[in-house]
């Protein structure tokens, strides 16, 4: 999928992957933003046996912006490989990448999020953040946030929160009659719902 946001244009791209458990999917997204152009990607990944996906954003002109909100739920033996790269070239560009997901059973996931501040992109900002809920000791999680910086006058941040459901949260839910497995699924669905709520229709 190619998104070419010309001067002042706004593109909202929504992708929801609900494939059956036997499918292998490869999906690439490329975006380019001219001056003041904006691209917003909402990406929900729930199905498939193996999924290889990602997006590349090129912010080549002043004031361009790229935003990606991704949600995933991986169960059984699902494999998910995500690679998001944004190159900030123009002045005062902005990149925001957020991912929220849950790994269950024997699922495996890799998330690579790269923001590249290229020399000359003065006044640009970039932020990437991932939240991962681990619901089994047998899952494999790899979170690889990366910021490359060839320019001094920028503001860039990245971070990850990875862990299991807290004992205090479980106790709170169990004291209200919600079983552990049900509580875990409620939290997993909530992560997906927060991103799905961004879909206007």
C-alpha positions as CSV (number, residue, x, y, z in Angstrom):
1,X,0.0,0.0,0.0
2,X,1.5,3.4,-1.0
3,X,0.3,6.6,0.5
4,X,1.5,9.8,-1.1
5,X,0.3,12.8,0.9
6,X,0.8,15.9,-1.2
7,X,1.2,19.4,0.2
8,X,-1.3,19.9,3.0
9,X,-3.1,16.6,2.4
10,X,-4.3,14.2,5.1
11,X,-4.5,10.4,4.6
12,X,-6.0,8.1,7.2
13,X,-5.2,4.4,6.5
14,X,-6.9,1.7,8.4
15,X,-5.9,-2.0,8.2
16,X,-7.6,-4.7,10.2
17,X,-6.2,-8.3,9.7
18,X,-8.7,-11.0,10.6
19,X,-7.2,-13.9,8.6
20,X,-7.9,-17.5,9.6
21,X,-5.2,-19.4,11.6
22,X,-3.7,-21.2,8.6
23,X,-2.7,-18.1,6.6
24,X,0.7,-16.5,6.1
25,X,0.6,-12.8,5.3
26,X,3.1,-10.3,4.0
27,X,2.0,-6.7,4.0
28,X,4.0,-3.6,3.3
29,X,3.0,0.1,3.7
30,X,5.0,3.0,2.2
31,X,4.2,6.6,2.9
32,X,5.6,9.9,1.7
33,X,4.6,13.3,3.0
34,X,5.1,16.6,1.2
35,X,5.1,20.0,3.0
36,X,2.4,19.9,5.7
37,X,1.2,16.4,4.5
38,X,0.0,14.0,7.2
39,X,-0.5,10.2,7.3
40,X,-2.2,8.4,10.1
41,X,-2.1,4.6,10.2
42,X,-4.4,2.5,12.4
43,X,-3.3,-1.1,12.3
44,X,-5.1,-4.0,14.1
45,X,-3.6,-7.5,13.8
46,X,-5.6,-10.4,15.2
47,X,-5.4,-13.4,12.9
48,X,-3.1,-15.5,10.7
49,X,-0.5,-18.1,11.4
50,X,2.4,-15.9,10.5
51,X,2.3,-12.2,9.8
52,X,5.1,-10.1,8.4
53,X,4.1,-6.4,8.3
54,X,5.3,-2.9,8.7
55,X,5.4,0.6,7.3
56,X,8.0,3.1,6.1
57,X,7.4,6.8,6.4
58,X,9.4,9.4,4.6
59,X,8.9,13.0,5.9
60,X,10.9,14.8,3.2
61,X,9.4,18.3,3.6
62,X,8.7,20.8,6.3
63,X,5.8,20.1,8.6
64,X,5.1,16.6,7.5
65,X,3.9,14.0,10.0
66,X,3.4,10.3,10.4
67,X,1.4,8.6,13.1
68,X,1.0,4.8,13.6
69,X,-1.2,3.1,16.2
70,X,-0.9,-0.6,16.2
71,X,-2.8,-3.3,18.2
72,X,-2.2,-7.1,18.2
73,X,-3.3,-10.2,20.0
74,X,-1.2,-13.3,19.3
75,X,-2.4,-16.7,20.6
76,X,-1.5,-20.4,20.1
77,X,1.6,-20.7,17.8
78,X,1.1,-17.4,16.0
79,X,4.1,-15.5,14.8
80,X,4.1,-11.7,14.2
81,X,7.0,-9.7,12.8
82,X,6.5,-5.9,12.6
83,X,9.0,-3.3,11.2
84,X,8.1,0.4,11.3
85,X,10.7,2.9,10.0
86,X,10.3,6.7,9.7
87,X,12.9,8.9,8.1
88,X,12.6,12.5,9.1
89,X,14.3,14.7,6.6
90,X,12.3,18.0,6.4
91,X,12.3,20.6,9.1
92,X,9.7,20.5,11.9
93,X,8.4,17.1,11.0
94,X,6.7,14.8,13.6
95,X,6.5,11.0,14.1
96,X,4.4,9.2,16.7
97,X,4.4,5.4,16.8
98,X,2.5,3.5,19.5
99,X,1.9,-0.3,19.7
100,X,-0.2,-2.2,22.2
101,X,-0.5,-6.0,22.3
102,X,-0.8,-9.3,24.1
103,X,1.1,-12.6,23.7
104,X,-0.5,-15.8,24.9
105,X,0.3,-19.6,24.8
106,X,3.4,-20.1,22.6
107,X,3.1,-17.0,20.4
108,X,6.2,-15.1,19.2
109,X,6.5,-11.5,18.3
110,X,9.1,-9.0,17.1
111,X,8.5,-5.3,17.0
112,X,11.1,-3.0,15.4
113,X,10.4,0.7,15.6
114,X,13.0,3.0,14.1
115,X,13.0,6.8,13.9
116,X,15.8,8.3,11.8
117,X,16.5,12.0,12.4
118,X,18.5,12.9,9.3
119,X,20.8,15.9,9.2
120,X,18.8,19.0,8.4
121,X,15.5,18.0,10.1
122,X,15.8,20.8,12.7
123,X,12.9,21.3,15.1
124,X,11.6,17.8,14.4
125,X,10.0,15.5,17.1
126,X,9.6,11.8,17.3
127,X,8.2,9.4,19.9
128,X,7.8,5.6,19.9
129,X,6.3,3.5,22.7
130,X,5.2,-0.2,23.0
131,X,3.1,-1.9,25.7
132,X,3.3,-5.7,25.8
133,X,1.2,-8.0,28.1
134,X,2.7,-11.5,28.5
135,X,0.2,-14.1,29.5
136,X,2.4,-17.2,29.3
137,X,6.0,-18.2,30.3
138,X,6.2,-19.8,26.8
139,X,5.8,-16.7,24.7
140,X,8.8,-15.0,22.9
141,X,8.8,-11.3,22.8
142,X,11.4,-9.1,21.1
143,X,10.9,-5.3,21.3
144,X,13.5,-3.3,19.4
145,X,13.0,0.5,19.6
146,X,15.7,2.5,17.8
147,X,16.4,6.2,17.4
148,X,19.1,7.3,15.0
149,X,20.2,10.9,15.3
150,X,22.1,12.9,12.7
151,X,20.7,16.3,13.8
152,X,21.1,18.1,17.2
153,X,18.0,20.3,17.2
154,X,15.4,17.5,17.7
155,X,13.4,15.9,20.4
156,X,13.2,12.1,20.3
157,X,11.9,9.5,22.9
158,X,11.3,5.8,22.9
159,X,10.2,3.3,25.5
160,X,8.6,-0.1,26.2
161,X,6.5,-1.5,29.0
162,X,6.7,-5.3,29.0
163,X,5.3,-7.6,31.7
164,X,2.5,-9.8,33.1
165,X,-0.7,-8.7,34.8
166,X,0.1,-7.3,38.2
167,X,-0.9,-9.1,41.3
168,X,-2.8,-6.1,42.6
169,X,-4.9,-5.9,39.4
170,X,-5.6,-9.7,39.5
171,X,-6.6,-9.4,43.2
172,X,-8.9,-6.5,42.5
173,X,-10.7,-8.4,39.7
174,X,-10.8,-11.7,41.6
175,X,-12.3,-10.0,44.6
176,X,-15.2,-9.0,42.3
177,X,-15.8,-12.5,41.0
178,X,-13.7,-12.3,37.8
179,X,-11.5,-15.4,37.3
180,X,-7.8,-15.0,36.4
181,X,-8.2,-16.2,32.8
182,X,-11.2,-13.9,32.3
183,X,-9.3,-11.0,33.8
184,X,-6.4,-11.6,31.4
185,X,-8.7,-11.7,28.4
186,X,-10.4,-8.5,29.6
187,X,-7.0,-6.7,29.7
188,X,-5.9,-8.1,26.3
189,X,-9.2,-7.0,24.7
190,X,-8.8,-3.5,26.3
191,X,-5.4,-3.1,24.5
192,X,-7.0,-3.8,21.2
193,X,-10.1,-1.8,21.9
194,X,-8.0,1.4,22.7
195,X,-6.6,1.3,19.2
196,X,-9.8,0.1,17.5
197,X,-11.6,3.0,19.0
198,X,-9.5,5.3,16.7
199,X,-11.4,3.8,13.7
200,X,-14.1,6.4,13.0
201,X,-16.6,4.0,11.2
